[in-house]
């Protein structure tokens, strides 16, 4: 082979490699554009800033009839309440169990949220969405949300909710799509794994409830998760969403001044 031909082939390989790199970069930019098209929340968590957003793609409810877990609220915006009835402040959270920023919010603010819930100062309402399933494909958002609702039926929503976020896999892996894995994680919550819980997870008993909740998210005008509201005020608009757990606690207590804390546990049914 002449040096000229060798150089020509090397140059062609280099051009092909460069073109492939450009295509890979373009693909990455395209995916980032999909999930970064609507910045909704910037939450400072334990000294760091978490930002994760998503488009409004997602599954629509395929059924007008949805089984209701004990203690949940139905209507246009299905929700799971956590905390004491009569709490003077309400935290509304729209979340997706596959969402990395939801995990950062939940793990960073969990101790103060639990403290405020347990003292009757705050009642949380969780709305479950499946936007990452819609954007990236898979069923992890749906299956994890159904499993969390099965835990609600068993009176263990908060504990299992926290376990899911603590053990959230990388978003691209969609490990939550595996019901065996969801049941394995349920074993970390004392007394949760029973025959009825296992059947609920395997059968997707509350899939329609999740899909209805996701449809409510899609039509709500909110486009990113987590979307977090305190007494109806979107916290992304407070200090540009950049606040610490200590500052959040102060917000709640300032809002509660002169008001009595909640005193009775949210009903199981």
LUMMARBA-608658 format. One record per residue (C-alpha): residue in one letter; x, y, z; chain. Coordinates in steps of 0.1 Angstrom, whole numbers, plus 5000, padded with zeros to 4 digits. Example, Ala and Ser with C-alpha at 12.3 -4.5 7.8 and 13.67 -1.06 7.14 Angstrom:
REM LUMMARBA-608658
{a,{5123,4955,5078},A}
{s,{5137,4989,5071},A}
END
This chain:
REM LUMMARBA-608658
{x,{5000,5000,5000},A}
{x,{5014,5034,4990},A}
{x,{5019,5061,5017},A}
{x,{4994,5082,4998},A}
{x,{4967,5056,5000},A}
{x,{4974,5049,5036},A}
{x,{4972,5086,5045},A}
{x,{4939,5088,5025},A}
{x,{4923,5059,5044},A}
{x,{4935,5073,5077},A}
{x,{4921,5107,5069},A}
{x,{4887,5090,5059},A}
{x,{4886,5071,5092},A}
{x,{4893,5103,5111},A}
{x,{4866,5121,5093},A}
{x,{4842,5093,5100},A}
{x,{4851,5092,5137},A}
{x,{4847,5130,5139},A}
{x,{4813,5127,5122},A}
{x,{4802,5100,5147},A}
{x,{4813,5122,5176},A}
{x,{4792,5150,5162},A}
{x,{4762,5128,5159},A}
{x,{4766,5115,5195},A}
{x,{4769,5151,5208},A}
{x,{4738,5161,5188},A}
{x,{4719,5132,5203},A}
{x,{4729,5142,5238},A}
{x,{4720,5178,5231},A}
{x,{4686,5167,5218},A}
{x,{4678,5146,5249},A}
{x,{4689,5175,5271},A}
{x,{4666,5198,5252},A}
{x,{4637,5174,5258},A}
{x,{4642,5173,5296},A}
{x,{4654,5209,5300},A}
{x,{4626,5227,5281},A}
{x,{4608,5239,5312},A}
{x,{4627,5249,5343},A}
{x,{4603,5248,5372},A}
{x,{4622,5243,5404},A}
{x,{4657,5251,5417},A}
{x,{4660,5238,5452},A}
{x,{4691,5243,5474},A}
{x,{4696,5211,5492},A}
{x,{4722,5208,5520},A}
{x,{4745,5233,5504},A}
{x,{4740,5221,5468},A}
{x,{4716,5230,5441},A}
{x,{4694,5204,5424},A}
{x,{4678,5211,5391},A}
{x,{4658,5185,5371},A}
{x,{4631,5192,5347},A}
{x,{4610,5173,5322},A}
{x,{4586,5179,5293},A}
{x,{4550,5171,5298},A}
{x,{4550,5138,5280},A}
{x,{4535,5109,5298},A}
{x,{4508,5083,5299},A}
{x,{4472,5094,5300},A}
{x,{4446,5076,5321},A}
{x,{4431,5047,5301},A}
{x,{4402,5043,5326},A}
{x,{4376,5064,5342},A}
{x,{4374,5040,5371},A}
{x,{4404,5039,5395},A}
{x,{4407,5018,5426},A}
{x,{4414,5041,5456},A}
{x,{4439,5031,5483},A}
{x,{4429,5038,5519},A}
{x,{4431,5074,5530},A}
{x,{4438,5088,5495},A}
{x,{4418,5117,5480},A}
{x,{4402,5113,5446},A}
{x,{4387,5140,5424},A}
{x,{4406,5159,5397},A}
{x,{4439,5157,5415},A}
{x,{4444,5124,5433},A}
{x,{4467,5126,5462},A}
{x,{4482,5107,5491},A}
{x,{4480,5128,5524},A}
{x,{4507,5123,5550},A}
{x,{4506,5139,5585},A}
{x,{4480,5150,5610},A}
{x,{4446,5163,5601},A}
{x,{4441,5199,5609},A}
{x,{4478,5209,5604},A}
{x,{4478,5246,5596},A}
{x,{4502,5243,5566},A}
{x,{4500,5221,5536},A}
{x,{4529,5210,5514},A}
{x,{4519,5199,5480},A}
{x,{4544,5178,5461},A}
{x,{4542,5167,5425},A}
{x,{4568,5140,5420},A}
{x,{4581,5111,5399},A}
{x,{4599,5082,5416},A}
{x,{4624,5080,5386},A}
{x,{4632,5118,5389},A}
{x,{4668,5124,5402},A}
{x,{4659,5159,5414},A}
{x,{4629,5145,5433},A}
{x,{4653,5122,5451},A}
{x,{4676,5151,5459},A}
{x,{4647,5171,5472},A}
{x,{4632,5142,5492},A}
{x,{4665,5131,5508},A}
{x,{4677,5166,5515},A}
{x,{4644,5179,5530},A}
{x,{4631,5146,5545},A}
{x,{4642,5152,5581},A}
{x,{4626,5186,5584},A}
{x,{4594,5175,5566},A}
{x,{4591,5145,5589},A}
{x,{4597,5167,5619},A}
{x,{4570,5192,5608},A}
{x,{4545,5164,5599},A}
{x,{4550,5146,5632},A}
{x,{4546,5178,5652},A}
{x,{4513,5186,5635},A}
{x,{4527,5218,5619},A}
{x,{4526,5204,5583},A}
{x,{4505,5180,5563},A}
{x,{4519,5168,5530},A}
{x,{4500,5158,5499},A}
{x,{4518,5137,5473},A}
{x,{4507,5137,5437},A}
{x,{4524,5110,5416},A}
{x,{4534,5115,5380},A}
{x,{4549,5093,5353},A}
{x,{4566,5119,5331},A}
{x,{4599,5102,5328},A}
{x,{4582,5070,5315},A}
{x,{4567,5092,5289},A}
{x,{4600,5110,5280},A}
{x,{4626,5083,5283},A}
{x,{4604,5052,5279},A}
{x,{4598,5023,5303},A}
{x,{4574,5017,5332},A}
{x,{4594,5024,5363},A}
{x,{4576,5056,5372},A}
{x,{4542,5038,5369},A}
{x,{4552,5006,5387},A}
{x,{4570,5024,5416},A}
{x,{4540,5047,5421},A}
{x,{4516,5018,5421},A}
{x,{4538,5000,5446},A}
{x,{4538,5031,5468},A}
{x,{4500,5032,5467},A}
{x,{4500,4995,5477},A}
{x,{4521,5005,5507},A}
{x,{4495,5033,5514},A}
{x,{4468,5006,5514},A}
{x,{4489,4988,5540},A}
{x,{4494,5019,5560},A}
{x,{4531,5022,5552},A}
{x,{4533,5049,5524},A}
{x,{4558,5072,5541},A}
{x,{4582,5045,5550},A}
{x,{4582,5029,5515},A}
{x,{4582,5063,5498},A}
{x,{4614,5071,5515},A}
{x,{4629,5037,5508},A}
{x,{4622,5041,5471},A}
{x,{4640,5074,5470},A}
{x,{4669,5061,5490},A}
{x,{4674,5033,5466},A}
{x,{4665,5051,5434},A}
{x,{4685,5037,5405},A}
{x,{4700,5058,5378},A}
{x,{4672,5072,5356},A}
{x,{4684,5055,5324},A}
{x,{4683,5020,5340},A}
{x,{4646,5020,5348},A}
{x,{4652,4994,5375},A}
{x,{4619,5003,5391},A}
{x,{4601,4987,5362},A}
{x,{4610,4954,5378},A}
{x,{4583,4944,5402},A}
{x,{4607,4919,5419},A}
{x,{4630,4948,5427},A}
{x,{4601,4968,5441},A}
{x,{4591,4939,5463},A}
{x,{4627,4934,5474},A}
{x,{4628,4971,5486},A}
{x,{4595,4966,5504},A}
{x,{4613,4941,5525},A}
{x,{4631,4970,5541},A}
{x,{4598,4982,5556},A}
{x,{4588,4961,5586},A}
{x,{4556,4943,5581},A}
{x,{4549,4955,5546},A}
{x,{4555,4924,5525},A}
{x,{4524,4903,5527},A}
{x,{4504,4882,5503},A}
{x,{4480,4911,5496},A}
{x,{4508,4936,5491},A}
{x,{4526,4913,5467},A}
{x,{4495,4907,5447},A}
{x,{4488,4945,5446},A}
{x,{4522,4952,5432},A}
{x,{4521,4923,5407},A}
{x,{4486,4931,5395},A}
{x,{4491,4969,5391},A}
{x,{4460,4974,5413},A}
{x,{4464,5012,5414},A}
{x,{4478,5018,5379},A}
{x,{4446,5037,5369},A}
{x,{4449,5059,5400},A}
{x,{4485,5068,5390},A}
{x,{4475,5074,5354},A}
{x,{4447,5097,5365},A}
{x,{4472,5116,5388},A}
{x,{4496,5119,5359},A}
{x,{4469,5133,5337},A}
{x,{4462,5159,5364},A}
{x,{4498,5168,5364},A}
{x,{4499,5172,5326},A}
{x,{4469,5195,5326},A}
{x,{4480,5215,5357},A}
{x,{4504,5238,5339},A}
{x,{4533,5225,5359},A}
{x,{4559,5210,5337},A}
{x,{4588,5198,5360},A}
{x,{4593,5176,5390},A}
{x,{4596,5181,5417},A}
{x,{4570,5209,5418},A}
{x,{4566,5219,5454},A}
{x,{4540,5243,5469},A}
{x,{4536,5255,5504},A}
{x,{4500,5266,5512},A}
{x,{4495,5270,5474},A}
{x,{4526,5291,5467},A}
{x,{4551,5276,5443},A}
{x,{4584,5275,5461},A}
{x,{4603,5278,5429},A}
{x,{4593,5315,5431},A}
{x,{4607,5320,5466},A}
{x,{4643,5332,5464},A}
{x,{4644,5317,5429},A}
{x,{4638,5283,5446},A}
{x,{4672,5285,5464},A}
{x,{4666,5278,5500},A}
{x,{4678,5254,5527},A}
{x,{4658,5230,5549},A}
{x,{4663,5254,5578},A}
{x,{4648,5282,5558},A}
{x,{4619,5260,5547},A}
{x,{4612,5252,5584},A}
{x,{4611,5289,5591},A}
{x,{4587,5295,5562},A}
{x,{4563,5270,5577},A}
{x,{4565,5283,5612},A}
{x,{4561,5319,5601},A}
{x,{4529,5308,5582},A}
{x,{4517,5290,5613},A}
{x,{4520,5318,5638},A}
{x,{4489,5320,5660},A}
{x,{4475,5287,5647},A}
{x,{4471,5254,5665},A}
{x,{4489,5223,5652},A}
{x,{4470,5193,5639},A}
{x,{4461,5167,5665},A}
{x,{4446,5137,5648},A}
{x,{4462,5113,5624},A}
{x,{4449,5112,5589},A}
{x,{4423,5085,5586},A}
{x,{4434,5051,5573},A}
{x,{4402,5048,5553},A}
END
